Amino acid sequence: MPSSSSTRNPLLVGRVIGGVLDPFESSIPTRVTYNNRDVSNGCEFKPSEVVNQPRVSIGGDDLRNFYTLIAVDPDAPSPSDPNLREYLHWLVTDIPATTGPTFGHEAVTYENPRPLMGIHRIIFVLFRQLGRQTVYAPGWRQNFNTREFAELYNLGLPVAAVYYNIQREGGSGGRRLY
């Protein structure tokens, strides 16, 4: 019989759900890769591995649907004092189903994560838009709020999310999950 911790949602364990997102059911297959390495919940990347924007592929079967992809760091500038929470690293809107961000509108250009202190979570969140050209870029990166942004543009709950952990290049050890 599996233990309760092995069946728990990794987005809940990693405090993505609750901390950044409300509970949701993933409904659109989404794949995020850096240099042919998949991002899976809780995996670790070094800053040198995420210099260039990732390759993202979005599933779905209705080509009339468009999506918004958001990448945020809720632990900026440090997990013990995240006073810039959330830091917006990337925002792409108007992504057609079955494609990826290169087919959408890059509203906020990709900025690679370069944490100085502690282990940070970088969270990719995908929302279904109500229509094309209905979501616009915020005027800032610091103190972005994914929930408020989704509410402002009537995006509803996410349709997919995945996160990885990152720390400064010389750092070691993993994020402790309690």
C-alpha positions in Angstrom: 0.0 0.0 0.0 1.6 3.4 -1.0 2.3 5.8 1.8 0.2 9.0 1.8 3.3 11.1 1.0 4.0 9.2 -2.2 0.4 9.8 -3.5 0.4 13.5 -2.6 0.4 16.1 -5.3 4.0 17.4 -5.7 2.6 20.9 -6.4 1.0 20.8 -2.9 4.1 19.3 -1.3 6.3 22.1 -2.9 3.9 24.8 -1.7 3.0 25.8 -5.2 -0.7 25.1 -4.6 -1.6 27.1 -1.6 1.4 29.5 -1.9 1.0 30.7 -5.5 -2.0 28.9 -7.0 -5.4 27.7 -5.8 -6.1 24.0 -6.1 -6.8 22.9 -9.6 -6.9 19.8 -11.8 -4.4 19.6 -14.6 -6.3 19.2 -17.9 -3.9 20.2 -20.7 -0.7 18.2 -21.3 2.3 20.6 -21.1 6.0 19.9 -21.4 8.8 22.3 -20.4 12.4 21.4 -21.4 15.8 23.0 -21.1 18.4 21.5 -23.4 16.3 18.4 -23.9 15.9 17.9 -20.2 12.3 17.8 -19.0 11.2 20.0 -16.1 9.5 17.8 -13.5 8.1 18.9 -10.2 10.8 19.5 -7.7 13.7 18.7 -10.0 16.9 20.8 -9.8 18.5 23.0 -12.4 21.6 25.2 -12.2 21.5 28.8 -13.4 23.9 27.8 -16.3 21.3 25.3 -17.5 18.4 27.9 -17.7 20.2 30.8 -19.5 18.0 30.4 -22.6 14.2 30.2 -22.5 12.9 26.7 -22.3 11.1 24.8 -25.1 7.4 24.5 -24.1 4.9 22.3 -25.9 1.2 22.6 -25.1 -1.4 20.0 -25.8 -5.1 20.3 -26.2 -7.2 19.4 -29.1 -9.4 22.5 -29.8 -7.4 24.8 -32.1 -9.7 27.6 -31.2 -8.3 27.7 -27.6 -5.5 30.1 -26.7 -3.3 30.0 -23.6 -1.2 32.2 -21.4 2.1 30.9 -20.0 3.5 32.5 -16.9 6.9 31.8 -15.2 7.4 33.2 -11.7 9.8 32.9 -8.8 7.8 33.2 -5.5 11.0 33.1 -3.5 12.7 36.3 -4.6 15.1 37.6 -3.5 15.5 34.8 -0.9 13.1 32.1 0.4 13.5 33.5 4.0 12.6 37.0 2.9 10.6 36.8 -0.4 9.7 40.6 -0.4 9.7 40.7 -4.3 7.3 37.8 -4.4 6.4 36.8 -7.1 9.1 37.8 -9.6 7.8 37.5 -13.2 10.4 35.7 -15.4 8.3 35.2 -18.5 4.9 35.9 -19.9 3.6 34.6 -23.2 0.0 35.1 -24.3 -2.1 34.0 -27.3 -0.5 30.6 -27.6 -2.6 28.4 -29.8 -3.5 24.9 -28.6 -1.1 22.1 -29.8 1.8 24.5 -30.2 4.2 26.4 -27.9 5.3 30.0 -26.9 7.0 30.6 -30.2 3.5 30.7 -31.8 2.2 33.1 -29.1 3.0 36.7 -28.2 5.9 37.2 -25.8 4.4 40.0 -23.6 7.3 39.9 -21.1 10.6 38.6 -22.4 12.3 35.6 -20.7 14.7 36.5 -18.0 16.8 33.6 -16.7 16.7 33.0 -13.0 19.9 33.9 -11.1 19.2 33.3 -7.4 21.8 34.7 -5.0 20.5 33.1 -1.7 18.7 29.9 -0.9 16.7 27.5 -3.1 14.1 29.1 -5.3 11.1 27.6 -7.1 10.5 28.6 -10.6 6.9 27.9 -11.5 5.4 27.6 -15.0 1.7 28.1 -15.0 -0.6 27.7 -18.0 -4.1 29.3 -18.2 -6.7 29.0 -20.9 -7.7 32.5 -22.3 -11.2 33.6 -23.1 -10.1 34.6 -26.5 -7.2 36.1 -28.5 -5.6 39.4 -27.5 -7.5 39.4 -24.1 -4.4 39.3 -21.9 -1.8 42.1 -21.6 1.6 42.5 -20.0 1.9 44.1 -16.5 4.1 47.1 -16.1 6.5 45.3 -13.7 8.2 42.1 -12.9 8.6 42.4 -9.1 5.6 41.8 -6.8 3.7 40.1 -9.6 0.7 38.1 -8.3 -0.4 35.1 -10.4 -3.8 34.8 -8.7 -4.6 38.5 -9.2 -3.4 38.5 -12.8 -5.6 35.5 -13.5 -8.6 37.2 -11.9 -8.0 40.5 -13.8 -8.1 38.7 -17.2 -10.8 36.1 -16.3 -8.4 33.2 -16.8 -10.0 31.0 -14.1 -7.9 28.2 -12.6 -4.7 27.0 -14.2 -4.9 24.1 -16.7 -1.3 23.0 -16.0 1.6 23.8 -13.9 5.1 22.5 -13.2 8.0 23.8 -11.1 11.7 23.2 -10.6 14.2 24.3 -7.9 17.2 26.4 -8.5 20.0 27.9 -6.4 23.2 29.8 -7.1 25.7 27.9 -9.3 27.9 26.8 -6.3 25.1 25.9 -4.0 24.4 22.3 -2.9 21.6 20.3 -1.4 17.9 20.2 -2.1 14.8 22.0 -0.8 13.6 20.5 2.4 10.0 19.3 2.3 8.3 18.8 5.6 
